[in-house]
């Protein structure tokens, strides 16, 4: 109840019939449900719901192997097919772009881990088009960020805001867009830390990046080879990303990622490591919620001995405090609250907090485009209004629902 599926379109979930929701859950659980009787308007509403969750290509591939009585009406299937074909084209573009970057990094002796959508699409799904994504996320060792930035710039990318030298302990990535072909080239996020909660906790715990690279999972396809996080590490990373950072805009595609990652864990070794590392990463509670959502929506079955969360290690007091704040507030509110509670930390973070509120103009123009450069103030206002909507208006709505 405290989390919103597919963000601002969450209301569409309540407008769908139980039969259509049960139908989609059955598809996610690899069953062969008979398509329910519903009007075209109701099926169109379901399509909007699936589109908001970035999961139409996945559902389309699934229903392609089902008997005719299990398939939606032809007009709905045709729309799904078009979305799938677009995803196929985007997947090919992403593969070529990723291959070019990996080869360029390798020529300079840079080791990189591919994260999130592209990594999951090419490692877990039978067809990468089933798992669409909107950007490329790359992780490098902190000491190699500047060199990696130079490589990306040599390939024609522009860094929208250089954060590493001035705020590497606060921010976690720099965003790059291609100068000549931004429309057909995915933006690239260059990360130097994988742990999205690192500014939230006391003491500024450091992540053992070398350990992540030593445990890296090697992925090889007929046309692409790369490294990504070990499934154990990735499952924790995904739980933080889904539950702590994007609790107001969850997607079914992210929830199904959890299913596939969990199925790649070895019993009992990987699951024991998962229990240990999720506590160390301050992600014990979000991981539990993430796995429960995967159980509810996609029928994930946890192995014996690991299916009772009351027997799992307890979270640290610091994590429990952040978790309680997360259930009540937006992550920006938590960040400000933690900074204000520590005057010395606040003084240290003032420049970074200023950059958070007033990002580089290139970044704001890219995220909130306008017809002319002189309308830059409008872009900033749009950004702040979105925050106001997330921090205040949505909060009021949640309080009304609880009331």
C-alpha positions as CSV (number, residue, x, y, z in Angstrom):
1,X,0.0,0.0,0.0
2,X,2.9,2.4,0.6
3,X,4.4,1.9,-2.8
4,X,2.9,2.8,-6.2
5,X,3.1,0.6,-9.2
6,X,4.1,2.3,-12.5
7,X,4.1,5.8,-10.9
8,X,1.6,8.4,-12.1
9,X,-0.5,5.8,-13.9
10,X,-1.1,3.9,-10.7
11,X,-4.8,4.8,-10.9
12,X,-5.1,2.6,-14.0
13,X,-4.5,-0.4,-11.8
14,X,-7.6,0.2,-9.8
15,X,-9.7,0.7,-13.0
16,X,-8.8,-2.8,-14.4
17,X,-11.1,-5.7,-13.8
18,X,-10.0,-8.6,-11.6
19,X,-10.2,-10.9,-14.6
20,X,-7.7,-8.8,-16.6
21,X,-5.3,-8.5,-13.6
22,X,-5.5,-12.2,-13.0
23,X,-4.8,-12.8,-16.7
24,X,-1.6,-10.7,-16.6
25,X,-0.5,-12.4,-13.4
26,X,-1.0,-15.8,-15.0
27,X,1.1,-14.7,-18.0
28,X,3.9,-13.6,-15.7
29,X,3.7,-16.9,-13.9
30,X,4.2,-18.9,-17.2
31,X,0.7,-20.2,-17.2
32,X,-1.8,-20.5,-20.1
33,X,-4.8,-18.5,-19.0
34,X,-7.9,-18.1,-21.2
35,X,-8.3,-14.5,-22.4
36,X,-11.2,-13.1,-20.3
37,X,-14.3,-11.5,-21.8
38,X,-13.7,-7.8,-21.9
39,X,-14.6,-4.8,-24.1
40,X,-11.9,-3.3,-26.4
41,X,-11.9,-0.2,-24.1
42,X,-11.0,-2.5,-21.1
43,X,-8.3,-4.2,-23.1
44,X,-6.9,-0.8,-24.2
45,X,-6.8,0.2,-20.5
46,X,-4.8,-3.0,-19.8
47,X,-2.5,-2.1,-22.7
48,X,-1.9,1.4,-21.1
49,X,-1.1,-0.3,-17.8
50,X,1.4,-2.6,-19.4
51,X,3.0,0.2,-21.4
52,X,3.5,2.2,-18.2
53,X,5.3,-0.9,-16.8
54,X,7.5,-1.3,-19.8
55,X,6.5,-4.9,-20.2
56,X,4.5,-5.1,-23.4
57,X,7.3,-6.8,-25.4
58,X,7.7,-9.4,-22.7
59,X,3.9,-10.2,-22.6
60,X,3.8,-10.3,-26.4
61,X,6.5,-12.9,-26.6
62,X,4.8,-14.9,-23.9
63,X,1.4,-15.0,-25.6
64,X,3.0,-15.9,-28.9
65,X,3.4,-19.5,-27.7
66,X,-0.1,-19.8,-26.2
67,X,-3.2,-21.3,-27.8
68,X,-5.6,-19.0,-29.6
69,X,-8.1,-18.9,-26.8
70,X,-5.4,-17.4,-24.5
71,X,-4.6,-14.5,-26.8
72,X,-6.1,-11.0,-26.5
73,X,-8.3,-9.6,-29.4
74,X,-6.5,-9.0,-32.7
75,X,-6.4,-5.2,-32.5
76,X,-4.7,-5.4,-29.1
77,X,-2.3,-8.0,-30.3
78,X,-1.4,-5.9,-33.3
79,X,-0.6,-2.9,-31.0
80,X,1.6,-5.2,-28.8
81,X,3.3,-6.5,-31.9
82,X,4.2,-2.9,-33.0
83,X,5.7,-2.2,-29.6
84,X,7.7,-5.4,-29.7
85,X,9.1,-4.6,-33.1
86,X,10.1,-1.1,-32.0
87,X,11.8,-2.8,-29.0
88,X,13.7,-5.1,-31.4
89,X,15.1,-2.2,-33.3
90,X,16.1,-0.4,-30.2
91,X,17.7,-3.5,-28.9
92,X,19.9,-3.8,-32.0
93,X,20.9,-0.1,-31.7
94,X,21.8,-0.6,-28.0
95,X,23.8,-3.7,-28.7
96,X,25.9,-1.9,-31.4
97,X,26.4,1.1,-29.1
98,X,27.4,-1.1,-26.2
99,X,29.8,-3.1,-28.2
100,X,31.5,0.1,-29.5
101,X,31.9,1.5,-26.0
102,X,33.2,-1.8,-24.5
103,X,35.8,-2.2,-27.3
104,X,37.0,1.4,-26.8
105,X,37.3,0.9,-23.1
106,X,39.2,-2.3,-23.6
107,X,41.7,-0.7,-25.9
108,X,42.5,1.8,-23.1
109,X,42.8,-1.0,-20.5
110,X,39.6,0.0,-18.7
111,X,37.4,-2.6,-17.1
112,X,33.7,-1.9,-17.1
113,X,30.6,-3.6,-15.7
114,X,27.4,-3.1,-17.5
115,X,24.4,-2.4,-15.2
116,X,20.6,-2.5,-15.2
117,X,18.5,-2.9,-18.4
118,X,21.1,-3.8,-21.0
119,X,22.9,-6.2,-18.7
120,X,19.7,-7.9,-17.8
121,X,18.3,-8.0,-21.3
122,X,21.3,-9.7,-22.8
123,X,22.0,-12.0,-19.8
124,X,18.7,-13.2,-18.5
125,X,16.1,-12.9,-21.2
126,X,15.8,-15.3,-24.2
127,X,15.4,-12.2,-26.5
128,X,16.9,-8.9,-25.3
129,X,13.9,-7.1,-27.0
130,X,11.7,-8.5,-24.2
131,X,13.5,-6.2,-21.7
132,X,13.4,-2.6,-23.0
133,X,15.4,0.1,-21.4
134,X,16.1,3.8,-22.0
135,X,19.8,4.3,-21.3
136,X,23.2,2.5,-20.8
137,X,24.5,2.3,-17.3
138,X,28.3,1.5,-16.9
139,X,30.3,1.0,-13.7
140,X,34.1,1.7,-13.5
141,X,36.6,1.9,-10.7
142,X,36.7,5.4,-9.2
143,X,40.3,5.9,-10.2
144,X,39.4,5.3,-13.8
145,X,36.4,7.7,-14.1
146,X,38.4,10.5,-15.7
147,X,40.0,8.2,-18.3
148,X,36.6,6.6,-19.0
149,X,35.1,10.0,-19.5
150,X,37.8,10.9,-22.0
151,X,37.1,7.7,-23.9
152,X,33.4,8.5,-24.1
153,X,34.2,12.0,-25.3
154,X,36.5,10.6,-28.0
155,X,33.5,8.6,-29.2
156,X,31.4,11.8,-29.7
157,X,29.7,11.9,-26.3
158,X,29.2,15.1,-24.2
159,X,29.2,15.0,-20.4
160,X,26.2,17.0,-19.3
161,X,27.6,17.7,-15.8
162,X,31.1,16.9,-14.5
163,X,30.5,15.8,-11.0
164,X,33.3,13.4,-10.1
165,X,36.1,15.8,-9.3
166,X,33.9,18.0,-7.1
167,X,31.2,15.7,-5.6
168,X,32.2,12.1,-6.1
169,X,31.2,11.2,-2.5
170,X,27.7,12.6,-3.0
171,X,26.7,11.8,-6.6
172,X,27.2,8.4,-8.2
173,X,27.3,9.0,-11.9
174,X,27.8,11.4,-14.8
175,X,25.4,11.5,-17.8
176,X,26.6,11.5,-21.4
177,X,24.7,12.2,-24.6
178,X,25.9,11.8,-28.2
179,X,26.6,15.1,-29.9
180,X,25.9,14.2,-33.5
181,X,23.2,11.5,-33.1
182,X,21.3,12.0,-29.9
183,X,18.1,10.7,-31.3
184,X,19.3,7.3,-32.2
185,X,22.0,6.9,-29.5
186,X,21.1,6.0,-26.0
187,X,22.3,8.3,-23.2
188,X,25.1,6.8,-21.1
189,X,25.4,7.0,-17.3
190,X,28.9,6.4,-16.1
191,X,28.9,5.2,-12.4
192,X,31.8,5.1,-10.0
193,X,29.7,3.6,-7.1
194,X,26.9,1.0,-7.5
195,X,25.4,1.7,-4.1
196,X,22.6,4.2,-4.5
197,X,22.1,4.7,-0.8
198,X,25.6,5.8,0.0
199,X,24.8,9.4,0.9
200,X,21.9,8.3,3.3
201,X,23.8,6.4,6.0
202,X,25.9,7.4,8.9
203,X,29.7,7.2,8.7
204,X,29.8,7.3,4.9
205,X,30.4,3.5,4.6
206,X,32.6,2.7,1.6
207,X,31.7,0.0,-0.9
208,X,34.4,-2.6,-1.7
209,X,34.5,-1.9,-5.4
210,X,37.4,-4.3,-6.1
211,X,35.3,-7.1,-4.5
212,X,32.5,-6.4,-7.0
213,X,34.8,-6.6,-10.0
214,X,36.4,-9.8,-8.7
215,X,33.0,-11.4,-8.4
216,X,31.8,-10.1,-11.8
217,X,29.6,-12.3,-13.9
218,X,30.9,-12.8,-17.5
219,X,28.1,-12.7,-20.1
220,X,28.7,-14.0,-23.7
221,X,26.2,-13.9,-26.5
222,X,26.9,-14.7,-30.2
223,X,27.5,-11.0,-30.9
224,X,28.3,-9.4,-27.5
225,X,30.6,-10.1,-24.5
226,X,30.6,-8.1,-21.3
227,X,30.8,-8.3,-17.5
228,X,28.1,-7.3,-15.0
229,X,27.4,-7.7,-11.3
230,X,27.2,-11.2,-9.8
231,X,23.5,-12.2,-9.5
232,X,23.7,-12.0,-5.7
233,X,25.1,-8.4,-5.9
234,X,22.7,-7.6,-8.7
235,X,19.7,-8.7,-6.8
236,X,20.6,-6.5,-3.9
237,X,21.3,-3.6,-6.2
238,X,18.0,-4.1,-8.0
239,X,16.1,-4.2,-4.7
240,X,17.6,-0.8,-3.6
241,X,16.9,0.7,-7.0
242,X,13.3,-0.5,-7.1
243,X,12.1,-0.2,-3.5
244,X,14.2,2.6,-2.0
245,X,14.7,4.9,-5.0
246,X,11.7,4.3,-7.2
247,X,9.0,3.2,-4.8
248,X,6.6,5.7,-6.4
249,X,7.2,4.6,-9.9
250,X,7.7,0.8,-9.8
251,X,7.5,-1.3,-13.0
252,X,6.5,-4.8,-13.5
253,X,9.6,-5.2,-15.7
254,X,11.8,-4.5,-12.7
255,X,9.8,-7.0,-10.6
256,X,10.2,-9.7,-13.2
257,X,14.0,-9.0,-13.3
258,X,13.9,-10.0,-9.6
259,X,12.4,-13.4,-10.6
260,X,15.1,-14.1,-13.1
261,X,18.0,-13.0,-10.9
262,X,16.7,-15.1,-8.0
263,X,16.5,-18.1,-10.3
264,X,20.2,-17.8,-11.1
265,X,21.2,-18.1,-7.4
266,X,22.7,-21.4,-6.4
267,X,21.3,-23.2,-3.3
268,X,22.4,-22.9,-0.6
269,X,25.7,-21.0,-1.2
270,X,24.4,-18.0,-3.1
271,X,21.4,-17.6,-0.9
272,X,23.6,-17.6,2.2
273,X,25.8,-15.0,0.6
274,X,22.7,-13.0,-0.3
275,X,21.5,-13.0,3.4
276,X,25.0,-11.8,4.6
277,X,25.6,-9.2,1.9
278,X,22.1,-7.6,2.0
279,X,22.7,-6.7,5.7
280,X,26.1,-5.3,5.0
281,X,24.7,-3.2,2.1
282,X,21.9,-1.9,4.3
283,X,19.4,-3.5,2.0
284,X,17.9,-6.3,4.1
285,X,14.4,-4.8,4.2
286,X,14.1,-3.6,0.6
287,X,15.3,-7.0,-0.6
288,X,12.5,-8.7,1.4
289,X,9.9,-6.4,-0.1
290,X,11.3,-6.9,-3.6
291,X,11.2,-10.7,-3.3
292,X,7.7,-10.6,-1.9
293,X,6.5,-8.5,-4.9
294,X,8.1,-11.1,-7.2
295,X,6.2,-13.8,-5.3
296,X,2.9,-12.0,-5.6
297,X,3.1,-10.9,-9.2
298,X,5.2,-13.6,-10.9
299,X,4.9,-16.6,-8.6
300,X,8.6,-16.7,-7.5
301,X,9.3,-19.7,-5.3
302,X,12.0,-19.2,-2.7
303,X,14.1,-22.3,-1.9
304,X,13.5,-24.3,1.3
305,X,15.2,-22.7,4.2
306,X,15.1,-19.3,2.7
307,X,11.4,-18.7,2.3
308,X,10.7,-17.5,5.9
309,X,12.0,-14.0,6.3
310,X,11.7,-14.1,10.1
311,X,14.7,-16.5,10.0
312,X,16.8,-14.1,7.9
313,X,19.4,-11.9,9.7
314,X,18.0,-8.7,11.1
315,X,18.8,-5.3,9.5
316,X,21.1,-2.9,11.2
317,X,19.6,-0.1,13.3
318,X,20.8,2.5,10.7
319,X,19.0,0.6,7.9
320,X,15.8,0.3,9.9
321,X,15.8,4.1,10.5
322,X,16.3,4.9,6.8
323,X,13.7,2.3,5.9
324,X,11.1,4.0,8.2
325,X,11.9,7.3,6.6
326,X,11.6,5.8,3.1
327,X,8.1,4.5,3.8
328,X,7.1,8.1,4.7
329,X,9.2,10.3,2.5
330,X,10.8,10.8,-0.8
331,X,14.5,10.0,-1.0
332,X,15.4,13.7,-1.4
333,X,13.6,14.4,1.9
334,X,15.6,11.7,3.6
335,X,18.9,13.1,2.2
336,X,18.1,16.6,3.4
337,X,17.0,15.3,6.8
338,X,20.1,13.3,7.3
339,X,22.3,16.2,6.2
340,X,20.6,18.7,8.5
341,X,21.0,16.4,11.4
342,X,24.7,16.6,11.1
343,X,26.1,20.2,10.9
344,X,29.6,19.2,9.9
345,X,28.2,16.9,7.2
346,X,25.8,19.6,6.0
347,X,28.7,22.1,5.6
348,X,30.6,19.5,3.6
349,X,27.5,18.7,1.4
350,X,26.4,22.3,0.7
351,X,28.1,22.4,-2.7
352,X,26.6,19.1,-3.7
353,X,23.1,19.9,-2.4
354,X,23.3,23.1,-4.4
355,X,24.2,21.1,-7.6
356,X,21.2,18.8,-6.7
357,X,18.8,21.7,-6.7
358,X,20.5,23.7,-9.5
359,X,22.0,21.1,-11.9
360,X,24.2,22.2,-14.8
361,X,22.1,23.9,-17.5
362,X,23.0,21.3,-20.1
363,X,21.6,18.6,-17.8
364,X,18.3,20.5,-17.2
365,X,17.9,21.3,-20.9
366,X,18.3,17.6,-21.8
367,X,15.9,16.3,-19.1
368,X,13.3,19.1,-19.5
369,X,13.7,20.4,-23.1
370,X,12.2,23.6,-24.4
371,X,11.9,25.2,-27.8
372,X,14.6,27.8,-27.2
373,X,17.7,28.1,-25.0
374,X,16.5,31.3,-23.4
375,X,13.6,29.4,-21.9
376,X,16.1,27.6,-19.5
377,X,14.3,29.0,-16.4
378,X,11.2,27.2,-17.5
379,X,13.2,23.9,-17.5
380,X,14.3,24.6,-13.9
381,X,10.7,25.3,-12.9
382,X,9.5,22.1,-14.5
383,X,12.1,20.2,-12.6
384,X,11.2,21.8,-9.3
385,X,7.5,21.3,-9.9
386,X,8.1,17.6,-10.4
387,X,9.9,17.5,-7.1
388,X,7.0,19.4,-5.4
389,X,4.6,16.8,-6.9
390,X,6.8,13.9,-5.6
391,X,7.6,15.5,-2.2
392,X,4.3,17.2,-1.3
393,X,1.3,16.4,-3.5
394,X,1.9,12.7,-3.6
395,X,2.5,12.7,0.1
396,X,-0.8,14.4,0.7
397,X,-2.5,11.8,-1.5
398,X,-1.0,8.9,0.5
399,X,-2.1,10.5,3.8
400,X,-5.6,10.9,2.5
401,X,-5.7,7.2,1.4
402,X,-4.6,6.2,4.9
403,X,-7.1,8.5,6.5
